[in-house]
Amino acid sequence: MKTIRRGLLSALMLAALATGALAQSTETARRNLESRIPQMGKIDEISRTPMPGLLEVRVGSEIYYTDVEGNFLLHGQLIDTRAQRNLTEERVEKLLAVDFDSLPLKDAFTVVRGNGKRKLAVFQDPNCGYCKRFERDLQKVDNVTIHMFLYPILGADSTEKSRGIWCSKDKAKAWMDWMIRDQAPGKDTSCDVTALTRNVEFGRKNKITGTPTLLFADGTRVPGAIPAAQVEKLLAATK
């Protein structure tokens, strides 16, 4: 029993020393990086990586890597060759994940197809060519509820078209008429369109920088137009 207790104490002491050493090294790295590269911005977090001697430096959603003294800085992909995993990509995806339940659905209109059991949210600009291509392909996806967020970030005309769609009696029809059939939305923009401003603010806060951007129920984010088959695959993975 004494031997077990001594072993446990030794393990705890080693863990404490390791924690202290890590804290000291991250502080050294932070101090040196912030003084030498102030233009990098505020460092939000420095943490250990699976690679010995390499620390992760997080600035917002940007990931960098450094040594324990902050003498060198890398900006690139960290790959685990044994597990065939892109650790940088996984980390960024986790940082950018959006809690589906936190989405402001009152600022979106909803399209339900089939039983509507599967869920998807999409941020789109009406003047985005990739969005039009994506929307046409999305017609192949059934049994889904789609929350469509108008996200006018491509200029004044995008805002005007978004207002016309939002102020339509049937928002989903006006959207489909424009995106699928090239029928311009109505000119009535006299309704309350503050939802569009909130959508842009929400997108900026959550680093949604392009359209279309897809958000799945498990928080998975996909930037850019993807084929319907890939949408189906991601919807199936989030059941």
FIZA-103152 format. One record per residue: residue number from 1; chain; x, y, z of N, C-alpha, C in turn. Coordinates in Angstrom, 3 decimals. Layout:
! residues N
<NUM; 'A'; <X; Y; Z>; <X; Y; Z>; <X; Y; Z>>
...
END
This chain:
! residues 239
<1; 'A'; <0.823; -1.198; 0.000>; <0.000; 0.000; 0.000>; <0.866; 1.261; 0.000>>
<2; 'A'; <1.965; 1.245; 0.849>; <2.868; 2.387; 0.887>; <3.507; 2.622; -0.469>>
<3; 'A'; <3.874; 1.515; -1.143>; <4.489; 1.626; -2.469>; <3.531; 2.276; -3.452>>
<4; 'A'; <2.250; 1.903; -3.391>; <1.238; 2.477; -4.276>; <1.077; 3.965; -4.007>>
<5; 'A'; <1.058; 4.317; -2.687>; <0.905; 5.733; -2.333>; <2.099; 6.543; -2.818>>
<6; 'A'; <3.318; 5.985; -2.634>; <4.520; 6.696; -3.099>; <4.472; 6.883; -4.607>>
<7; 'A'; <4.022; 5.825; -5.317>; <3.931; 5.917; -6.771>; <2.928; 6.972; -7.205>>
<8; 'A'; <1.807; 7.040; -6.492>; <0.784; 8.030; -6.803>; <1.283; 9.438; -6.548>>
<9; 'A'; <1.963; 9.616; -5.423>; <2.514; 10.935; -5.102>; <3.541; 11.359; -6.141>>
<10; 'A'; <4.399; 10.424; -6.550>; <5.404; 10.733; -7.559>; <4.744; 11.148; -8.869>>
<11; 'A'; <3.673; 10.431; -9.254>; <2.957; 10.757; -10.490>; <2.336; 12.140; -10.405>>
<12; 'A'; <1.753; 12.458; -9.244>; <1.136; 13.769; -9.063>; <2.176; 14.882; -9.104>>
<13; 'A'; <3.345; 14.616; -8.500>; <4.414; 15.618; -8.514>; <4.911; 15.852; -9.926>>
<14; 'A'; <5.077; 14.771; -10.697>; <5.529; 14.904; -12.084>; <4.510; 15.673; -12.914>>
<15; 'A'; <3.218; 15.383; -12.680>; <2.166; 16.082; -13.416>; <2.176; 17.568; -13.089>>
<16; 'A'; <2.381; 17.888; -11.805>; <2.423; 19.288; -11.384>; <3.622; 20.003; -12.004>>
<17; 'A'; <4.765; 19.308; -12.028>; <5.960; 19.898; -12.638>; <5.748; 20.138; -14.121>>
<18; 'A'; <5.110; 19.158; -14.781>; <4.856; 19.294; -16.221>; <3.906; 20.454; -16.495>>
<19; 'A'; <2.877; 20.586; -15.644>; <1.923; 21.677; -15.802>; <2.608; 23.022; -15.604>>
<20; 'A'; <3.461; 23.082; -14.581>; <4.193; 24.319; -14.322>; <5.138; 24.666; -15.448>>
<21; 'A'; <5.818; 23.642; -15.975>; <6.754; 23.870; -17.079>; <6.013; 24.359; -18.316>>
<22; 'A'; <4.829; 23.760; -18.573>; <4.036; 24.185; -19.731>; <3.579; 25.624; -19.572>>
<23; 'A'; <3.107; 25.961; -18.365>; <2.644; 27.326; -18.120>; <3.784; 28.325; -18.317>>
<24; 'A'; <4.973; 27.955; -17.852>; <6.127; 28.845; -17.981>; <6.528; 29.007; -19.443>>
<25; 'A'; <6.507; 27.890; -20.199>; <6.912; 27.961; -21.603>; <5.904; 28.739; -22.427>>
<26; 'A'; <4.605; 28.556; -22.145>; <3.606; 29.301; -22.905>; <3.695; 30.791; -22.596>>
<27; 'A'; <3.998; 31.124; -21.355>; <4.127; 32.532; -20.991>; <5.333; 33.158; -21.684>>
<28; 'A'; <6.432; 32.405; -21.760>; <7.630; 32.894; -22.453>; <7.331; 33.102; -23.924>>
<29; 'A'; <6.678; 32.116; -24.533>; <6.341; 32.212; -25.955>; <5.407; 33.400; -26.208>>
<30; 'A'; <4.402; 33.559; -25.345>; <3.456; 34.672; -25.502>; <4.177; 36.015; -25.410>>
<31; 'A'; <5.008; 36.158; -24.396>; <5.700; 37.433; -24.173>; <6.590; 37.791; -25.366>>
<32; 'A'; <7.346; 36.797; -25.852>; <8.252; 37.060; -26.967>; <7.508; 37.352; -28.265>>
<33; 'A'; <6.444; 36.595; -28.542>; <5.698; 36.805; -29.784>; <4.990; 38.155; -29.782>>
<34; 'A'; <4.371; 38.506; -28.648>; <3.638; 39.766; -28.597>; <4.569; 40.971; -28.694>>
<35; 'A'; <5.786; 40.839; -28.180>; <6.724; 41.962; -28.255>; <7.412; 42.042; -29.617>>
<36; 'A'; <7.636; 40.886; -30.248>; <8.359; 40.863; -31.514>; <7.453; 41.018; -32.731>>
<37; 'A'; <6.196; 40.518; -32.614>; <5.273; 40.600; -33.754>; <3.948; 41.187; -33.262>>
<38; 'A'; <3.937; 42.461; -32.879>; <2.705; 43.061; -32.354>; <1.572; 43.091; -33.380>>
<39; 'A'; <1.939; 43.123; -34.676>; <0.914; 43.175; -35.724>; <0.113; 41.877; -35.829>>
<40; 'A'; <0.574; 40.819; -35.167>; <-0.154; 39.559; -35.202>; <-1.471; 39.678; -34.447>>
<41; 'A'; <-1.564; 40.625; -33.533>; <-2.789; 40.812; -32.767>; <-2.737; 40.095; -31.433>>
<42; 'A'; <-3.828; 40.221; -30.685>; <-3.901; 39.636; -29.356>; <-3.923; 38.109; -29.434>>
<43; 'A'; <-3.042; 37.482; -28.672>; <-3.006; 36.018; -28.602>; <-4.065; 35.561; -27.611>>
<44; 'A'; <-5.024; 34.774; -28.107>; <-6.113; 34.314; -27.248>; <-5.741; 33.084; -26.436>>
<45; 'A'; <-4.868; 32.249; -26.995>; <-4.575; 30.982; -26.310>; <-3.287; 30.384; -26.865>>
<46; 'A'; <-2.494; 29.798; -25.974>; <-1.333; 29.001; -26.372>; <-1.460; 27.652; -25.673>>
<47; 'A'; <-1.347; 26.587; -26.446>; <-1.536; 25.257; -25.871>; <-0.572; 24.258; -26.497>>
<48; 'A'; <-0.443; 23.122; -25.836>; <0.444; 22.065; -26.286>; <-0.150; 21.362; -27.517>>
<49; 'A'; <0.695; 20.865; -28.394>; <0.267; 20.034; -29.522>; <0.832; 18.629; -29.326>>
<50; 'A'; <0.365; 17.652; -30.108>; <0.921; 16.298; -29.988>; <2.399; 16.210; -30.382>>
<51; 'A'; <2.898; 17.213; -31.094>; <4.291; 17.202; -31.527>; <5.181; 17.780; -30.430>>
<52; 'A'; <6.136; 17.028; -29.935>; <7.001; 17.506; -28.852>; <7.679; 18.827; -29.197>>
<53; 'A'; <7.617; 19.772; -28.263>; <8.294; 21.055; -28.438>; <7.530; 22.064; -29.262>>
<54; 'A'; <6.370; 21.673; -29.798>; <5.601; 22.580; -30.646>; <4.340; 23.018; -29.921>>
<55; 'A'; <4.135; 24.338; -29.880>; <2.952; 24.904; -29.237>; <2.011; 25.489; -30.286>>
<56; 'A'; <0.708; 25.389; -29.988>; <-0.296; 26.027; -30.849>; <-0.565; 27.426; -30.328>>
<57; 'A'; <-0.601; 28.388; -31.237>; <-0.918; 29.778; -30.896>; <-2.217; 30.141; -31.614>>
<58; 'A'; <-3.241; 30.506; -30.843>; <-4.531; 30.864; -31.451>; <-4.764; 32.368; -31.354>>
<59; 'A'; <-4.999; 32.970; -32.501>; <-5.359; 34.387; -32.581>; <-6.722; 34.432; -33.264>>
<60; 'A'; <-7.778; 34.588; -32.474>; <-9.121; 34.470; -33.037>; <-9.328; 33.042; -33.508>>
<61; 'A'; <-9.636; 32.892; -34.795>; <-9.765; 31.550; -35.367>; <-8.557; 31.171; -36.215>>
<62; 'A'; <-7.505; 32.006; -36.176>; <-6.265; 31.719; -36.899>; <-5.348; 30.881; -36.008>>
<63; 'A'; <-4.742; 29.860; -36.597>; <-3.859; 28.968; -35.860>; <-2.422; 29.110; -36.362>>
<64; 'A'; <-1.508; 29.318; -35.424>; <-0.077; 29.369; -35.708>; <0.609; 28.334; -34.815>>
<65; 'A'; <1.899; 28.117; -35.076>; <2.685; 27.205; -34.247>; <4.016; 27.863; -33.921>>
<66; 'A'; <4.511; 27.564; -32.715>; <5.767; 28.157; -32.277>; <6.523; 27.181; -31.381>>
<67; 'A'; <7.779; 27.495; -31.109>; <8.553; 26.722; -30.139>; <8.301; 27.297; -28.750>>
<68; 'A'; <8.845; 26.655; -27.730>; <8.526; 27.036; -26.352>; <9.043; 28.421; -25.981>>
<69; 'A'; <9.965; 28.966; -26.753>; <10.480; 30.302; -26.448>; <9.948; 31.362; -27.405>>
<70; 'A'; <9.145; 30.963; -28.360>; <8.597; 31.930; -29.297>; <9.637; 32.511; -30.234>>
<71; 'A'; <10.675; 31.727; -30.519>; <11.719; 32.211; -31.425>; <11.362; 32.011; -32.895>>
<72; 'A'; <10.468; 31.062; -33.150>; <10.066; 30.778; -34.524>; <8.544; 30.676; -34.581>>
<73; 'A'; <7.981; 31.080; -35.709>; <6.530; 31.056; -35.885>; <6.193; 30.419; -37.228>>
<74; 'A'; <5.277; 29.459; -37.181>; <4.823; 28.776; -38.390>; <3.337; 29.036; -38.602>>
<75; 'A'; <2.950; 29.183; -39.868>; <1.531; 29.323; -40.221>; <1.261; 28.324; -41.339>>
<76; 'A'; <0.690; 27.187; -40.982>; <0.456; 26.137; -41.964>; <-0.319; 24.987; -41.356>>
<77; 'A'; <-0.262; 23.836; -42.003>; <-1.036; 22.671; -41.593>; <-0.176; 21.689; -40.799>>
<78; 'A'; <-0.706; 21.247; -39.662>; <-0.047; 20.215; -38.867>; <-0.759; 18.892; -39.142>>
<79; 'A'; <-0.031; 17.945; -39.713>; <-0.606; 16.666; -40.125>; <-0.088; 15.548; -39.233>>
<80; 'A'; <-0.990; 14.742; -38.706>; <-0.607; 13.522; -37.996>; <-0.511; 12.426; -39.059>>
<81; 'A'; <0.714; 12.077; -39.446>; <0.899; 11.134; -40.554>; <0.513; 9.708; -40.177>>
<82; 'A'; <0.615; 9.388; -38.895>; <0.251; 8.029; -38.469>; <-1.263; 7.835; -38.525>>
<83; 'A'; <-1.987; 8.816; -38.035>; <-3.450; 8.710; -38.011>; <-4.095; 9.267; -39.265>>
<84; 'A'; <-3.247; 9.861; -40.156>; <-3.766; 10.467; -41.385>; <-4.839; 11.520; -41.073>>
<85; 'A'; <-4.490; 12.432; -40.145>; <-5.412; 13.477; -39.725>; <-4.770; 14.849; -39.889>>
<86; 'A'; <-5.553; 15.792; -40.389>; <-5.118; 17.174; -40.475>; <-5.539; 17.859; -39.168>>
<87; 'A'; <-4.612; 17.968; -38.234>; <-4.927; 18.492; -36.902>; <-5.303; 19.970; -36.945>>
<88; 'A'; <-4.691; 20.722; -37.855>; <-5.017; 22.141; -37.974>; <-6.441; 22.318; -38.469>>
<89; 'A'; <-6.797; 21.562; -39.482>; <-8.148; 21.650; -40.045>; <-9.194; 21.267; -39.009>>
<90; 'A'; <-8.930; 20.206; -38.254>; <-9.875; 19.775; -37.223>; <-10.046; 20.853; -36.155>>
<91; 'A'; <-8.955; 21.495; -35.800>; <-9.001; 22.536; -34.763>; <-9.798; 23.753; -35.241>>
<92; 'A'; <-9.558; 24.166; -36.481>; <-10.271; 25.322; -37.024>; <-11.760; 25.016; -37.149>>
<93; 'A'; <-12.097; 23.812; -37.593>; <-13.506; 23.423; -37.700>; <-14.192; 23.488; -36.339>>
<94; 'A'; <-13.477; 23.063; -35.314>; <-14.041; 23.108; -33.963>; <-14.239; 24.546; -33.513>>
<95; 'A'; <-13.280; 25.415; -33.831>; <-13.377; 26.813; -33.432>; <-14.523; 27.524; -34.141>>
<96; 'A'; <-14.773; 27.141; -35.398>; <-15.780; 27.819; -36.203>; <-17.166; 27.189; -36.098>>
<97; 'A'; <-17.271; 26.077; -35.379>; <-18.565; 25.401; -35.252>; <-19.585; 26.353; -34.618>>
<98; 'A'; <-20.808; 26.306; -35.136>; <-21.892; 27.144; -34.621>; <-22.958; 26.236; -34.016>>
<99; 'A'; <-23.342; 26.526; -32.787>; <-24.406; 25.770; -32.137>; <-25.708; 26.011; -32.897>>
<100; 'A'; <-26.238; 24.955; -33.518>; <-27.422; 25.102; -34.357>; <-28.586; 25.701; -33.577>>
<101; 'A'; <-28.692; 25.335; -32.315>; <-29.794; 25.836; -31.489>; <-29.670; 27.323; -31.184>>
<102; 'A'; <-28.474; 27.883; -31.429>; <-28.273; 29.306; -31.159>; <-28.593; 30.175; -32.368>>
<103; 'A'; <-28.912; 29.562; -33.511>; <-29.201; 30.336; -34.713>; <-30.466; 31.173; -34.523>>
<104; 'A'; <-30.431; 32.424; -34.943>; <-31.617; 33.302; -34.811>; <-32.622; 33.006; -35.931>>
<105; 'A'; <-33.379; 31.935; -35.777>; <-34.251; 31.460; -36.851>; <-35.351; 32.448; -37.210>>
<106; 'A'; <-35.660; 33.374; -36.323>; <-36.663; 34.393; -36.632>; <-36.189; 35.297; -37.761>>
<107; 'A'; <-34.884; 35.316; -38.009>; <-34.330; 36.159; -39.068>; <-34.094; 35.376; -40.355>>
<108; 'A'; <-34.669; 34.190; -40.442>; <-34.562; 33.367; -41.642>; <-35.961; 33.003; -42.101>>
<109; 'A'; <-36.091; 32.549; -43.351>; <-37.341; 31.933; -43.782>; <-37.062; 30.458; -43.992>>
<110; 'A'; <-38.101; 29.650; -43.929>; <-37.917; 28.205; -43.882>; <-38.549; 27.522; -45.087>>
<111; 'A'; <-37.810; 26.563; -45.623>; <-38.289; 25.718; -46.720>; <-38.314; 24.289; -46.191>>
<112; 'A'; <-39.478; 23.640; -46.268>; <-39.615; 22.264; -45.794>; <-39.891; 21.360; -46.989>>
<113; 'A'; <-39.098; 20.298; -47.106>; <-39.297; 19.328; -48.181>; <-39.516; 17.950; -47.568>>
<114; 'A'; <-40.490; 17.218; -48.102>; <-40.778; 15.882; -47.587>; <-41.172; 15.930; -46.130>>
<115; 'A'; <-40.602; 15.021; -45.330>; <-40.947; 14.988; -43.902>; <-40.206; 16.048; -43.081>>
<116; 'A'; <-39.222; 16.704; -43.684>; <-38.528; 17.808; -43.022>; <-37.737; 17.426; -41.792>>
<117; 'A'; <-37.448; 16.134; -41.611>; <-36.799; 15.685; -40.369>; <-35.348; 16.163; -40.250>>
<118; 'A'; <-34.659; 16.241; -41.355>; <-33.253; 16.668; -41.303>; <-33.187; 18.197; -41.357>>
<119; 'A'; <-32.117; 18.754; -40.754>; <-32.036; 20.207; -40.633>; <-30.760; 20.761; -41.264>>
<120; 'A'; <-30.942; 21.926; -41.878>; <-29.827; 22.597; -42.532>; <-30.097; 24.093; -42.511>>
<121; 'A'; <-29.052; 24.884; -42.272>; <-29.153; 26.343; -42.373>; <-28.156; 26.803; -43.426>>
<122; 'A'; <-28.574; 27.776; -44.233>; <-27.708; 28.256; -45.311>; <-27.716; 29.780; -45.322>>
<123; 'A'; <-26.520; 30.366; -45.387>; <-26.370; 31.812; -45.548>; <-26.044; 32.064; -47.021>>
<124; 'A'; <-26.913; 32.871; -47.693>; <-26.731; 33.083; -49.126>; <-26.972; 34.542; -49.510>>
<125; 'A'; <-26.250; 34.960; -50.538>; <-26.427; 36.279; -51.126>; <-27.144; 36.092; -52.463>>
<126; 'A'; <-28.219; 36.856; -52.728>; <-28.976; 36.654; -53.966>; <-28.193; 36.933; -55.237>>
<127; 'A'; <-27.095; 37.654; -55.141>; <-26.285; 37.942; -56.324>; <-25.062; 37.034; -56.442>>
<128; 'A'; <-25.014; 36.009; -55.616>; <-23.879; 35.081; -55.626>; <-24.121; 33.991; -56.676>>
<129; 'A'; <-23.268; 33.950; -57.697>; <-23.412; 32.943; -58.748>; <-23.277; 31.521; -58.225>>
<130; 'A'; <-22.368; 31.323; -57.281>; <-22.193; 29.992; -56.691>; <-23.458; 29.584; -55.925>>
<131; 'A'; <-24.126; 30.584; -55.307>; <-25.360; 30.297; -54.569>; <-26.450; 29.825; -55.517>>
<132; 'A'; <-26.539; 30.454; -56.689>; <-27.556; 30.042; -57.660>; <-27.303; 28.608; -58.113>>
<133; 'A'; <-26.059; 28.299; -58.388>; <-25.729; 26.935; -58.806>; <-26.043; 25.945; -57.687>>
<134; 'A'; <-25.678; 26.330; -56.455>; <-25.935; 25.464; -55.308>; <-27.431; 25.272; -55.090>>
<135; 'A'; <-28.206; 26.368; -55.173>; <-29.649; 26.303; -54.920>; <-30.335; 25.377; -55.922>>
<136; 'A'; <-29.898; 25.420; -57.161>; <-30.495; 24.550; -58.170>; <-30.174; 23.087; -57.876>>
<137; 'A'; <-28.984; 22.829; -57.409>; <-28.604; 21.453; -57.081>; <-29.301; 20.992; -55.800>>
<138; 'A'; <-29.560; 21.934; -54.898>; <-30.186; 21.612; -53.615>; <-31.619; 21.106; -53.786>>
<139; 'A'; <-32.223; 21.388; -54.939>; <-33.584; 20.919; -55.195>; <-33.672; 19.391; -55.173>>
<140; 'A'; <-32.546; 18.722; -55.337>; <-32.519; 17.254; -55.351>; <-32.593; 16.658; -53.946>>
<141; 'A'; <-32.389; 17.487; -52.925>; <-32.346; 16.999; -51.548>; <-33.751; 17.040; -50.949>>
<142; 'A'; <-34.222; 15.894; -50.449>; <-35.582; 15.784; -49.920>; <-35.547; 15.491; -48.416>>
<143; 'A'; <-36.716; 15.532; -47.795>; <-36.863; 15.242; -46.358>; <-35.929; 16.102; -45.509>>
<144; 'A'; <-36.028; 17.396; -45.726>; <-35.134; 18.323; -45.039>; <-35.859; 19.632; -44.751>>
<145; 'A'; <-35.522; 20.247; -43.623>; <-35.963; 21.599; -43.302>; <-34.773; 22.528; -43.479>>
<146; 'A'; <-34.922; 23.500; -44.358>; <-33.828; 24.422; -44.668>; <-34.175; 25.807; -44.143>>
<147; 'A'; <-33.337; 26.320; -43.259>; <-33.487; 27.690; -42.753>; <-32.583; 28.582; -43.596>>
<148; 'A'; <-33.203; 29.450; -44.378>; <-32.454; 30.268; -45.326>; <-32.222; 31.667; -44.759>>
<149; 'A'; <-30.958; 32.018; -44.578>; <-30.588; 33.339; -44.080>; <-30.114; 34.197; -45.249>>
<150; 'A'; <-30.839; 35.263; -45.528>; <-30.391; 36.215; -46.541>; <-29.164; 36.939; -45.989>>
<151; 'A'; <-28.088; 36.913; -46.767>; <-26.815; 37.432; -46.278>; <-26.204; 38.333; -47.352>>
<152; 'A'; <-26.741; 39.554; -47.501>; <-26.309; 40.443; -48.586>; <-24.970; 41.120; -48.310>>
<153; 'A'; <-23.908; 40.524; -48.810>; <-22.569; 41.062; -48.539>; <-21.830; 41.445; -49.820>>
<154; 'A'; <-22.493; 41.321; -50.968>; <-21.810; 41.560; -52.240>; <-22.110; 42.930; -52.846>>
<155; 'A'; <-22.769; 43.789; -52.084>; <-23.010; 45.132; -52.601>; <-24.430; 45.606; -52.380>>
<156; 'A'; <-24.678; 46.851; -52.821>; <-25.972; 47.497; -52.588>; <-27.110; 46.745; -53.273>>
<157; 'A'; <-26.873; 46.230; -54.479>; <-27.936; 45.521; -55.189>; <-28.325; 44.234; -54.459>>
<158; 'A'; <-27.360; 43.602; -53.812>; <-27.671; 42.415; -53.010>; <-28.614; 42.772; -51.872>>
<159; 'A'; <-28.386; 43.930; -51.270>; <-29.256; 44.389; -50.192>; <-30.655; 44.675; -50.710>>
<160; 'A'; <-30.752; 45.324; -51.877>; <-32.058; 45.633; -52.449>; <-32.831; 44.361; -52.790>>
<161; 'A'; <-32.170; 43.407; -53.409>; <-32.841; 42.147; -53.755>; <-33.261; 41.399; -52.485>>
<162; 'A'; <-32.409; 41.410; -51.486>; <-32.736; 40.734; -50.226>; <-33.943; 41.390; -49.569>>
<163; 'A'; <-34.023; 42.714; -49.631>; <-35.184; 43.425; -49.080>; <-36.452; 43.024; -49.821>>
<164; 'A'; <-36.361; 42.958; -51.151>; <-37.518; 42.583; -51.942>; <-38.005; 41.181; -51.615>>
<165; 'A'; <-37.059; 40.255; -51.420>; <-37.417; 38.878; -51.072>; <-38.016; 38.819; -49.669>>
<166; 'A'; <-37.374; 39.510; -48.723>; <-37.831; 39.483; -47.329>; <-39.215; 40.109; -47.180>>
<167; 'A'; <-39.516; 41.102; -47.975>; <-40.808; 41.790; -47.877>; <-41.908; 41.112; -48.693>>
<168; 'A'; <-41.573; 40.048; -49.416>; <-42.582; 39.329; -50.196>; <-43.522; 38.563; -49.277>>
<169; 'A'; <-44.771; 38.383; -49.723>; <-45.745; 37.622; -48.933>; <-45.271; 36.189; -48.735>>
<170; 'A'; <-44.682; 35.629; -49.780>; <-44.144; 34.273; -49.707>; <-42.639; 34.353; -49.967>>
<171; 'A'; <-41.879; 34.462; -48.905>; <-40.431; 34.657; -49.024>; <-39.770; 33.498; -49.764>>
<172; 'A'; <-40.153; 32.272; -49.421>; <-39.537; 31.107; -50.053>; <-39.785; 31.095; -51.554>>
<173; 'A'; <-41.012; 31.438; -51.976>; <-41.337; 31.469; -53.405>; <-40.551; 32.559; -54.117>>
<174; 'A'; <-40.473; 33.754; -53.480>; <-39.724; 34.859; -54.087>; <-38.246; 34.483; -54.251>>
<175; 'A'; <-37.730; 33.775; -53.255>; <-36.336; 33.331; -53.316>; <-36.133; 32.343; -54.467>>
<176; 'A'; <-37.010; 31.349; -54.558>; <-36.892; 30.345; -55.611>; <-37.115; 30.970; -56.987>>
<177; 'A'; <-38.065; 31.901; -57.074>; <-38.315; 32.563; -58.360>; <-37.057; 33.247; -58.870>>
<178; 'A'; <-36.311; 33.861; -57.962>; <-35.096; 34.566; -58.370>; <-33.932; 33.596; -58.611>>
<179; 'A'; <-33.699; 32.704; -57.683>; <-32.524; 31.846; -57.759>; <-32.658; 30.739; -58.813>>
<180; 'A'; <-33.880; 30.242; -59.026>; <-34.079; 29.129; -59.948>; <-34.604; 29.591; -61.311>>
<181; 'A'; <-35.518; 30.585; -61.276>; <-36.201; 30.971; -62.514>; <-35.823; 32.370; -63.012>>
<182; 'A'; <-34.874; 33.012; -62.331>; <-34.385; 34.336; -62.733>; <-35.482; 35.392; -62.811>>
<183; 'A'; <-36.499; 35.259; -61.963>; <-37.555; 36.257; -61.880>; <-37.244; 37.181; -60.711>>
<184; 'A'; <-36.977; 38.434; -61.017>; <-36.539; 39.388; -59.994>; <-37.593; 39.555; -58.904>>
<185; 'A'; <-37.172; 39.756; -57.660>; <-38.133; 39.957; -56.557>; <-38.879; 41.275; -56.716>>
<186; 'A'; <-39.982; 41.389; -55.984>; <-40.791; 42.599; -56.041>; <-40.046; 43.831; -55.545>>
<187; 'A'; <-40.631; 44.991; -55.833>; <-39.989; 46.260; -55.480>; <-40.407; 46.770; -54.101>>
<188; 'A'; <-41.388; 46.122; -53.477>; <-41.846; 46.583; -52.163>; <-40.808; 46.233; -51.107>>
<189; 'A'; <-40.172; 47.246; -50.573>; <-39.167; 47.029; -49.528>; <-39.525; 47.814; -48.271>>
<190; 'A'; <-40.828; 48.018; -48.076>; <-41.281; 48.886; -46.978>; <-41.470; 48.152; -45.656>>
<191; 'A'; <-41.259; 46.827; -45.652>; <-41.433; 46.080; -44.408>; <-40.210; 46.250; -43.498>>
<192; 'A'; <-40.265; 45.675; -42.333>; <-39.144; 45.717; -41.391>; <-38.041; 44.786; -41.902>>
<193; 'A'; <-36.919; 45.354; -42.314>; <-35.823; 44.554; -42.876>; <-34.609; 44.515; -41.950>>
<194; 'A'; <-34.819; 44.821; -40.676>; <-33.689; 44.806; -39.739>; <-33.110; 43.394; -39.576>>
<195; 'A'; <-33.877; 42.371; -39.950>; <-33.354; 41.002; -39.887>; <-32.116; 40.861; -40.763>>
<196; 'A'; <-32.097; 41.573; -41.886>; <-30.947; 41.480; -42.796>; <-29.689; 42.044; -42.128>>
<197; 'A'; <-29.858; 43.142; -41.422>; <-28.715; 43.728; -40.693>; <-28.231; 42.775; -39.612>>
<198; 'A'; <-29.182; 42.161; -38.924>; <-28.799; 41.210; -37.865>; <-28.092; 39.994; -38.475>>
<199; 'A'; <-28.531; 39.552; -39.645>; <-27.871; 38.412; -40.299>; <-26.413; 38.732; -40.616>>
<200; 'A'; <-26.184; 39.931; -41.130>; <-24.810; 40.332; -41.466>; <-23.967; 40.433; -40.196>>
<201; 'A'; <-24.541; 40.980; -39.140>; <-23.816; 41.089; -37.871>; <-23.505; 39.707; -37.307>>
<202; 'A'; <-24.488; 38.807; -37.366>; <-24.280; 37.438; -36.881>; <-23.192; 36.753; -37.693>>
<203; 'A'; <-23.238; 36.932; -39.002>; <-22.243; 36.303; -39.866>; <-20.833; 36.799; -39.596>>
<204; 'A'; <-20.704; 38.089; -39.420>; <-19.377; 38.656; -39.140>; <-18.845; 38.161; -37.800>>
<205; 'A'; <-19.741; 38.107; -36.822>; <-19.352; 37.633; -35.499>; <-18.866; 36.193; -35.557>>
<206; 'A'; <-19.485; 35.389; -36.420>; <-19.155; 33.974; -36.513>; <-18.261; 33.636; -37.703>>
<207; 'A'; <-17.591; 34.666; -38.263>; <-16.590; 34.483; -39.314>; <-17.169; 33.830; -40.574>>
<208; 'A'; <-18.407; 34.162; -40.910>; <-18.984; 33.706; -42.171>; <-18.581; 34.728; -43.218>>
<209; 'A'; <-17.580; 34.382; -44.013>; <-16.966; 35.359; -44.910>; <-17.361; 35.194; -46.371>>
<210; 'A'; <-18.091; 34.148; -46.701>; <-18.482; 33.942; -48.093>; <-19.812; 33.227; -48.184>>
<211; 'A'; <-20.351; 33.191; -49.398>; <-21.623; 32.514; -49.626>; <-21.491; 31.550; -50.794>>
<212; 'A'; <-22.237; 30.437; -50.761>; <-23.069; 30.014; -49.637>; <-22.220; 29.448; -48.504>>
<213; 'A'; <-22.724; 29.541; -47.291>; <-22.138; 28.857; -46.147>; <-23.217; 27.981; -45.529>>
<214; 'A'; <-22.905; 26.699; -45.363>; <-23.874; 25.726; -44.855>; <-23.557; 25.396; -43.407>>
<215; 'A'; <-24.592; 25.310; -42.580>; <-24.448; 24.917; -41.186>; <-25.356; 23.719; -40.932>>
<216; 'A'; <-24.770; 22.632; -40.412>; <-25.528; 21.419; -40.152>; <-25.849; 21.317; -38.662>>
<217; 'A'; <-26.767; 20.407; -38.329>; <-27.299; 20.320; -36.964>; <-26.235; 20.017; -35.921>>
<218; 'A'; <-25.141; 19.360; -36.320>; <-24.089; 19.039; -35.351>; <-23.045; 20.141; -35.240>>
<219; 'A'; <-23.276; 21.281; -35.902>; <-22.329; 22.391; -35.846>; <-21.352; 22.410; -36.996>>
<220; 'A'; <-21.351; 21.373; -37.824>; <-20.448; 21.331; -38.979>; <-20.733; 22.504; -39.906>>
<221; 'A'; <-19.667; 23.158; -40.333>; <-19.774; 24.290; -41.249>; <-19.096; 23.931; -42.570>>
<222; 'A'; <-19.751; 24.238; -43.666>; <-19.162; 24.008; -44.987>; <-19.230; 25.315; -45.770>>
<223; 'A'; <-18.076; 25.939; -46.036>; <-18.078; 27.148; -46.849>; <-18.039; 26.785; -48.338>>
<224; 'A'; <-18.920; 27.398; -49.112>; <-18.887; 27.173; -50.552>; <-19.939; 26.189; -51.034>>
<225; 'A'; <-20.176; 26.234; -52.345>; <-21.173; 25.361; -52.971>; <-20.643; 23.937; -53.051>>
<226; 'A'; <-21.444; 22.986; -52.610>; <-21.081; 21.577; -52.685>; <-22.211; 20.822; -53.392>>
<227; 'A'; <-21.911; 19.676; -54.006>; <-22.942; 18.916; -54.713>; <-24.002; 18.368; -53.760>>
<228; 'A'; <-25.184; 18.088; -54.310>; <-26.283; 17.552; -53.507>; <-25.887; 16.246; -52.826>>
<229; 'A'; <-25.088; 15.434; -53.507>; <-24.660; 14.157; -52.921>; <-23.863; 14.377; -51.644>>
<230; 'A'; <-23.047; 15.414; -51.613>; <-22.263; 15.705; -50.409>; <-23.156; 16.270; -49.305>>
<231; 'A'; <-24.150; 17.055; -49.679>; <-25.117; 17.550; -48.693>; <-25.831; 16.363; -48.055>>
<232; 'A'; <-26.255; 15.407; -48.889>; <-26.925; 14.195; -48.377>; <-26.034; 13.448; -47.401>>
<233; 'A'; <-24.783; 13.323; -47.747>; <-23.833; 12.596; -46.890>; <-23.682; 13.279; -45.533>>
<234; 'A'; <-23.587; 14.606; -45.531>; <-23.429; 15.347; -44.280>; <-24.716; 15.340; -43.464>>
<235; 'A'; <-25.861; 15.391; -44.125>; <-27.130; 15.308; -43.403>; <-27.282; 13.942; -42.747>>
<236; 'A'; <-26.865; 12.893; -43.457>; <-26.960; 11.539; -42.908>; <-26.043; 11.379; -41.691>>
<237; 'A'; <-24.909; 12.073; -41.702>; <-23.938; 11.956; -40.605>; <-24.388; 12.703; -39.361>>
<238; 'A'; <-25.379; 13.576; -39.488>; <-25.800; 14.391; -38.342>; <-27.137; 13.944; -37.785>>
<239; 'A'; <-27.589; 12.740; -38.141>; <-28.856; 12.236; -37.601>; <-28.724; 12.004; -36.094>>
END
